[in-house]
Amino acid sequence: MARDYDSQLLESVAVRRRRMRDALLFGTQRGRRTLDERLGKVFAGIAIAAVLCAGCVGWSFLQATLAKQKAEQDKQRQQQEQLYDPSGGSPSGSPSDGPSGTATPAGASGEKR
């Protein structure tokens, strides 16, 4: 029994202190949230907004990087097609073309320009 009374007393003191603090901070506006609750929610909202913004920036960066890589690959593919097949037709595969069956134009030995 004594412990129940002690815990009730401690709890009532804590409630009274919280109410006094709220009365000092907010005056007669009892319906307002405590300062701690409000600040916690503001900081949580800012943190969530920052994470969402960082995610959007990261997604945008990823999309831009992938688009650049795809454009570069397409450009390289077009350059190689022009080097190996300047007339626009498909390679004939004749024995005079070379070891791989495709014609190798003069000066196109795989070196970068």
N, CA and C atoms as an extended XYZ file, in Angstrom:
339
Properties=species:S:1:pos:R:3:atomname:S:1:resname:S:1:resid:I:1 pbc="F F F"
N         0.812       -1.187        0.000 N   MET     1
C         0.000        0.000        0.000 CA  MET     1
C         0.861        1.259        0.000 C   MET     1
N         1.944        1.204        0.754 N   ALA     2
C         2.785        2.388        0.887 CA  ALA     2
C         3.416        2.770       -0.442 C   ALA     2
N         3.778        1.778       -1.233 N   ARG     3
C         4.390        2.063       -2.524 CA  ARG     3
C         3.386        2.704       -3.469 C   ARG     3
N         2.142        2.245       -3.434 N   ASP     4
C         1.109        2.842       -4.280 CA  ASP     4
C         0.921        4.309       -3.943 C   ASP     4
N         0.914        4.609       -2.662 N   TYR     5
C         0.734        5.991       -2.238 CA  TYR     5
C         1.918        6.843       -2.691 C   TYR     5
N         3.140        6.301       -2.529 N   ASP     6
C         4.337        7.039       -2.943 CA  ASP     6
C         4.348        7.302       -4.449 C   ASP     6
N         4.013        6.284       -5.244 N   SER     7
C         4.014        6.471       -6.699 CA  SER     7
C         2.926        7.447       -7.129 C   SER     7
N         1.779        7.405       -6.441 N   GLN     8
C         0.709        8.362       -6.746 CA  GLN     8
C         1.143        9.782       -6.401 C   GLN     8
N         1.825        9.934       -5.290 N   LEU     9
C         2.296       11.244       -4.871 CA  LEU     9
C         3.318       11.801       -5.864 C   LEU     9
N         4.260       10.953       -6.272 N   LEU    10
C         5.275       11.392       -7.239 CA  LEU    10
C         4.630       11.766       -8.582 C   LEU    10
N         3.672       10.980       -9.004 N   GLU    11
C         2.998       11.273      -10.261 CA  GLU    11
C         2.199       12.569      -10.183 C   GLU    11
N         1.530       12.788       -9.066 N   SER    12
C         0.743       14.021       -8.933 CA  SER    12
C         1.654       15.245       -8.883 C   SER    12
N         2.836       15.116       -8.271 N   VAL    13
C         3.796       16.219       -8.244 CA  VAL    13
C         4.288       16.519       -9.660 C   VAL    13
N         4.564       15.475      -10.439 N   ALA    14
C         5.030       15.669      -11.814 CA  ALA    14
C         3.948       16.336      -12.661 C   ALA    14
N         2.701       15.913      -12.478 N   VAL    15
C         1.597       16.516      -13.229 CA  VAL    15
C         1.438       17.978      -12.842 C   VAL    15
N         1.534       18.266      -11.541 N   ARG    16
C         1.395       19.651      -11.085 CA  ARG    16
C         2.510       20.528      -11.658 C   ARG    16
N         3.733       20.022      -11.657 N   ARG    17
C         4.855       20.799      -12.214 CA  ARG    17
C         4.650       21.071      -13.702 C   ARG    17
N         4.199       20.054      -14.437 N   ARG    18
C         3.963       20.241      -15.871 CA  ARG    18
C         2.874       21.282      -16.104 C   ARG    18
N         1.814       21.215      -15.315 N   ARG    19
C         0.727       22.189      -15.464 CA  ARG    19
C         1.192       23.600      -15.117 C   ARG    19
N         2.006       23.734      -14.097 N   MET    20
C         2.536       25.044      -13.729 CA  MET    20
C         3.445       25.600      -14.834 C   MET    20
N         4.272       24.736      -15.381 N   ARG    21
C         5.150       25.164      -16.473 CA  ARG    21
C         4.321       25.602      -17.678 C   ARG    21
N         3.306       24.820      -18.028 N   ASP    22
C         2.444       25.172      -19.157 CA  ASP    22
C         1.688       26.472      -18.893 C   ASP    22
N         1.258       26.671      -17.668 N   ALA    23
C         0.561       27.913      -17.338 CA  ALA    23
C         1.497       29.101      -17.455 C   ALA    23
N         2.749       28.931      -17.057 N   LEU    24
C         3.731       29.999      -17.161 CA  LEU    24
C         4.039       30.306      -18.628 C   LEU    24
N         4.185       29.263      -19.448 N   LEU    25
C         4.535       29.460      -20.856 CA  LEU    25
C         3.363       29.965      -21.690 C   LEU    25
N         2.179       29.408      -21.477 N   PHE    26
C         1.057       29.677      -22.368 CA  PHE    26
C        -0.064       30.495      -21.736 C   PHE    26
N         0.014       30.775      -20.472 N   GLY    27
C        -1.020       31.576      -19.820 CA  GLY    27
C        -2.332       30.815      -19.732 C   GLY    27
N        -3.416       31.484      -20.105 N   THR    28
C        -4.741       30.897      -19.941 CA  THR    28
C        -5.119       29.967      -21.087 C   THR    28
N        -4.267       29.824      -22.098 N   GLN    29
C        -4.588       28.971      -23.256 CA  GLN    29
C        -4.236       27.524      -22.927 C   GLN    29
N        -5.097       26.869      -22.237 N   ARG    30
C        -4.824       25.498      -21.805 CA  ARG    30
C        -4.837       24.506      -22.953 C   ARG    30
N        -5.547       24.814      -24.004 N   GLY    31
C        -5.679       23.867      -25.110 CA  GLY    31
C        -4.435       23.759      -25.969 C   GLY    31
N        -3.503       24.683      -25.831 N   ARG    32
C        -2.288       24.624      -26.646 CA  ARG    32
C        -1.404       23.472      -26.212 C   ARG    32
N        -0.647       22.986      -27.156 N   ARG    33
C         0.288       21.910      -26.836 CA  ARG    33
C         1.455       22.478      -26.050 C   ARG    33
N         2.141       21.608      -25.363 N   THR    34
C         3.314       22.064      -24.631 CA  THR    34
C         4.408       22.425      -25.623 C   THR    34
N         5.329       23.235      -25.174 N   LEU    35
C         6.422       23.702      -26.025 CA  LEU    35
C         7.259       22.540      -26.533 C   LEU    35
N         7.507       21.564      -25.688 N   ASP    36
C         8.323       20.416      -26.078 CA  ASP    36
C         7.663       19.629      -27.207 C   ASP    36
N         6.376       19.408      -27.095 N   GLU    37
C         5.675       18.655      -28.129 CA  GLU    37
C         5.714       19.397      -29.458 C   GLU    37
N         5.472       20.699      -29.400 N   ARG    38
C         5.446       21.493      -30.625 CA  ARG    38
C         6.823       21.532      -31.290 C   ARG    38
N         7.877       21.783      -30.511 N   LEU    39
C         9.219       21.834      -31.080 CA  LEU    39
C         9.633       20.478      -31.652 C   LEU    39
N         9.258       19.415      -30.964 N   GLY    40
C         9.584       18.076      -31.466 CA  GLY    40
C         8.936       17.808      -32.805 C   GLY    40
N         7.692       18.221      -32.949 N   LYS    41
C         6.998       18.002      -34.218 CA  LYS    41
C         7.559       18.882      -35.322 C   LYS    41
N         7.972       20.094      -34.977 N   VAL    42
C         8.579       20.982      -35.977 CA  VAL    42
C         9.894       20.380      -36.469 C   VAL    42
N        10.730       19.941      -35.551 N   PHE    43
C        12.005       19.349      -35.950 CA  PHE    43
C        11.807       18.058      -36.740 C   PHE    43
N        10.839       17.262      -36.360 N   ALA    44
C        10.555       16.036      -37.107 CA  ALA    44
C        10.094       16.373      -38.527 C   ALA    44
N         9.257       17.396      -38.651 N   GLY    45
C         8.802       17.814      -39.981 CA  GLY    45
C         9.943       18.318      -40.834 C   GLY    45
N        10.845       19.089      -40.240 N   ILE    46
C        12.008       19.592      -40.981 CA  ILE    46
C        12.898       18.439      -41.413 C   ILE    46
N        13.096       17.469      -40.534 N   ALA    47
C        13.939       16.318      -40.871 CA  ALA    47
C        13.325       15.509      -42.010 C   ALA    47
N        12.022       15.294      -41.961 N   ILE    48
C        11.348       14.540      -43.021 CA  ILE    48
C        11.431       15.303      -44.349 C   ILE    48
N        11.237       16.616      -44.301 N   ALA    49
C        11.332       17.423      -45.517 CA  ALA    49
C        12.742       17.380      -46.091 C   ALA    49
N        13.749       17.426      -45.229 N   ALA    50
C        15.136       17.360      -45.700 CA  ALA    50
C        15.440       16.012      -46.347 C   ALA    50
N        14.942       14.945      -45.763 N   VAL    51
C        15.163       13.612      -46.349 CA  VAL    51
C        14.464       13.505      -47.704 C   VAL    51
N        13.245       14.024      -47.803 N   LEU    52
C        12.533       13.994      -49.082 CA  LEU    52
C        13.250       14.826      -50.140 C   LEU    52
N        13.735       15.996      -49.757 N   CYS    53
C        14.481       16.832      -50.706 CA  CYS    53
C        15.755       16.133      -51.167 C   CYS    53
N        16.464       15.533      -50.233 N   ALA    54
C        17.689       14.817      -50.594 CA  ALA    54
C        17.372       13.645      -51.519 C   ALA    54
N        16.266       12.967      -51.270 N   GLY    55
C        15.863       11.866      -52.146 CA  GLY    55
C        15.536       12.354      -53.544 C   GLY    55
N        14.851       13.486      -53.647 N   CYS    56
C        14.527       14.047      -54.973 CA  CYS    56
C        15.786       14.462      -55.720 C   CYS    56
N        16.716       15.090      -55.015 N   VAL    57
C        17.974       15.505      -55.646 CA  VAL    57
C        18.758       14.279      -56.093 C   VAL    57
N        18.812       13.269      -55.255 N   GLY    58
C        19.518       12.037      -55.620 CA  GLY    58
C        18.894       11.352      -56.819 C   GLY    58
N        17.571       11.285      -56.846 N   TRP    59
C        16.874       10.666      -57.979 CA  TRP    59
C        17.137       11.455      -59.259 C   TRP    59
N        17.106       12.765      -59.185 N   SER    60
C        17.358       13.607      -60.343 CA  SER    60
C        18.790       13.407      -60.845 C   SER    60
N        19.740       13.352      -59.931 N   PHE    61
C        21.131       13.123      -60.309 CA  PHE    61
C        21.297       11.769      -60.983 C   PHE    61
N        20.652       10.756      -60.438 N   LEU    62
C        20.731        9.415      -61.018 CA  LEU    62
C        20.140        9.392      -62.425 C   LEU    62
N        18.995       10.022      -62.597 N   GLN    63
C        18.357       10.062      -63.912 CA  GLN    63
C        19.240       10.788      -64.923 C   GLN    63
N        19.818       11.915      -64.508 N   ALA    64
C        20.687       12.677      -65.411 CA  ALA    64
C        21.931       11.877      -65.783 C   ALA    64
N        22.516       11.199      -64.818 N   THR    65
C        23.710       10.394      -65.083 CA  THR    65
C        23.391        9.249      -66.037 C   THR    65
N        22.287        8.574      -65.810 N   LEU    66
C        21.905        7.475      -66.698 CA  LEU    66
C        21.590        7.984      -68.108 C   LEU    66
N        20.962        9.150      -68.205 N   ALA    67
C        20.661        9.713      -69.521 CA  ALA    67
C        21.945       10.079      -70.258 C   ALA    67
N        22.933       10.630      -69.533 N   LYS    68
C        24.218       10.962      -70.164 CA  LYS    68
C        24.920        9.697      -70.653 C   LYS    68
N        24.895        8.652      -69.824 N   GLN    69
C        25.542        7.403      -70.220 CA  GLN    69
C        24.872        6.811      -71.450 C   GLN    69
N        23.547        6.852      -71.491 N   LYS    70
C        22.827        6.308      -72.637 CA  LYS    70
C        23.136        7.116      -73.884 C   LYS    70
N        23.186        8.439      -73.752 N   ALA    71
C        23.510        9.280      -74.908 CA  ALA    71
C        24.925        9.008      -75.394 C   ALA    71
N        25.845        8.836      -74.468 N   GLU    72
C        27.232        8.538      -74.843 CA  GLU    72
C        27.324        7.179      -75.541 C   GLU    72
N        26.597        6.184      -75.041 N   GLN    73
C        26.610        4.872      -75.682 CA  GLN    73
C        26.003        4.935      -77.079 C   GLN    73
N        24.905        5.671      -77.212 N   ASP    74
C        24.289        5.821      -78.530 CA  ASP    74
C        25.231        6.516      -79.499 C   ASP    74
N        25.934        7.530      -79.020 N   LYS    75
C        26.886        8.258      -79.863 CA  LYS    75
C        28.024        7.337      -80.299 C   LYS    75
N        28.551        6.557      -79.365 N   GLN    76
C        29.627        5.627      -79.700 CA  GLN    76
C        29.139        4.561      -80.680 C   GLN    76
N        27.920        4.082      -80.480 N   ARG    77
C        27.364        3.075      -81.373 CA  ARG    77
C        27.220        3.630      -82.795 C   ARG    77
N        26.740        4.860      -82.876 N   GLN    78
C        26.590        5.479      -84.202 CA  GLN    78
C        27.946        5.683      -84.861 C   GLN    78
N        28.949        6.102      -84.096 N   GLN    79
C        30.286        6.286      -84.652 CA  GLN    79
C        30.856        4.966      -85.146 C   GLN    79
N        30.651        3.901      -84.378 N   GLN    80
C        31.178        2.603      -84.802 CA  GLN    80
C        30.433        2.092      -86.028 C   GLN    80
N        29.123        2.333      -86.080 N   GLU    81
C        28.375        1.919      -87.265 CA  GLU    81
C        28.858        2.666      -88.498 C   GLU    81
N        29.178        3.939      -88.341 N   GLN    82
C        29.671        4.719      -89.469 CA  GLN    82
C        31.055        4.245      -89.879 C   GLN    82
N        31.894        3.841      -88.922 N   LEU    83
C        33.237        3.369      -89.242 CA  LEU    83
C        33.182        2.027      -89.973 C   LEU    83
N        32.371        1.123      -89.515 N   TYR    84
C        32.330       -0.218      -90.078 CA  TYR    84
C        31.406       -0.334      -91.280 C   TYR    84
N        30.442        0.526      -91.391 N   ASP    85
C        29.471        0.416      -92.485 CA  ASP    85
C        29.106        1.813      -93.003 C   ASP    85
N        30.034        2.458      -93.717 N   PRO    86
C        29.771        3.826      -94.165 CA  PRO    86
C        28.673        3.924      -95.229 C   PRO    86
N        28.397        2.854      -95.971 N   SER    87
C        27.408        2.928      -97.042 CA  SER    87
C        25.984        2.729      -96.532 C   SER    87
N        25.818        2.245      -95.315 N   GLY    88
C        24.491        2.044      -94.750 CA  GLY    88
C        23.988        0.629      -94.928 C   GLY    88
N        24.639       -0.212      -95.722 N   GLY    89
C        24.221       -1.599      -95.925 CA  GLY    89
C        24.834       -2.501      -94.883 C   GLY    89
N        24.403       -3.758      -94.894 N   SER    90
C        24.969       -4.696      -93.938 CA  SER    90
C        26.239       -5.294      -94.512 C   SER    90
N        27.169       -5.724      -93.652 N   PRO    91
C        28.408       -6.323      -94.151 CA  PRO    91
C        28.110       -7.623      -94.888 C   PRO    91
N        28.854       -7.854      -95.962 N   SER    92
C        28.586       -9.008      -96.816 CA  SER    92
C        29.196      -10.284      -96.265 C   SER    92
N        30.245      -10.176      -95.474 N   GLY    93
C        30.864      -11.370      -94.908 CA  GLY    93
C        31.767      -12.065      -95.910 C   GLY    93
N        32.263      -11.352      -96.905 N   SER    94
C        33.148      -11.962      -97.903 CA  SER    94
C        34.515      -12.223      -97.285 C   SER    94
N        35.282      -13.158      -97.837 N   PRO    95
C        36.583      -13.516      -97.262 CA  PRO    95
C        37.573      -12.363      -97.276 C   PRO    95
N        37.404      -11.382      -98.123 N   SER    96
C        38.372      -10.293      -98.176 CA  SER    96
C        38.111       -9.244      -97.103 C   SER    96
N        37.047       -9.403      -96.342 N   ASP    97
C        36.705       -8.396      -95.335 CA  ASP    97
C        37.656       -8.401      -94.152 C   ASP    97
N        37.997       -9.497      -93.632 N   GLY    98
C        38.873       -9.546      -92.470 CA  GLY    98
C        38.533      -10.749      -91.619 C   GLY    98
N        39.228      -10.908      -90.503 N   PRO    99
C        39.033      -12.112      -89.684 CA  PRO    99
C        37.665      -12.189      -89.025 C   PRO    99
N        37.024      -11.090      -88.720 N   SER   100
C        35.750      -11.156      -88.016 CA  SER   100
C        34.567      -11.160      -88.970 C   SER   100
N        34.778      -11.022      -90.246 N   GLY   101
C        33.690      -11.028      -91.198 CA  GLY   101
C        33.145       -9.634      -91.477 C   GLY   101
N        33.752       -8.599      -90.904 N   THR   102
C        33.313       -7.236      -91.165 CA  THR   102
C        34.452       -6.459      -91.789 C   THR   102
N        34.110       -5.540      -92.633 N   ALA   103
C        35.118       -4.735      -93.316 CA  ALA   103
C        35.712       -3.738      -92.337 C   ALA   103
N        37.035       -3.591      -92.396 N   THR   104
C        37.724       -2.619      -91.557 CA  THR   104
C        38.273       -1.531      -92.462 C   THR   104
N        37.729       -0.311      -92.383 N   PRO   105
C        38.221        0.767      -93.232 CA  PRO   105
C        39.650        1.144      -92.875 C   PRO   105
N        40.333        1.753      -93.786 N   ALA   106
C        41.714        2.161      -93.561 CA  ALA   106
C        41.755        3.224      -92.462 C   ALA   106
N        42.659        3.049      -91.497 N   GLY   107
C        42.821        4.015      -90.422 CA  GLY   107
C        41.899        3.754      -89.244 C   GLY   107
N        41.048        2.747      -89.288 N   ALA   108
C        40.139        2.464      -88.180 CA  ALA   108
C        40.580        1.208      -87.466 C   ALA   108
N        41.758        1.232      -86.902 N   SER   109
C        42.285        0.053      -86.232 CA  SER   109
C        41.943        0.014      -84.765 C   SER   109
N        40.880        0.721      -84.358 N   GLY   110
C        40.424        0.671      -82.981 CA  GLY   110
C        41.033        1.763      -82.128 C   GLY   110
N        41.767        2.677      -82.733 N   GLU   111
C        42.367        3.766      -81.954 CA  GLU   111
C        41.355        4.875      -81.707 C   GLU   111
N        41.464        5.532      -80.567 N   LYS   112
C        40.568        6.625      -80.226 CA  LYS   112
C        41.023        7.897      -80.896 C   LYS   112
N        40.051        8.731      -81.243 N   ARG   113
C        40.390       10.007      -81.854 CA  ARG   113
C        40.270       11.111      -80.865 C   ARG   113
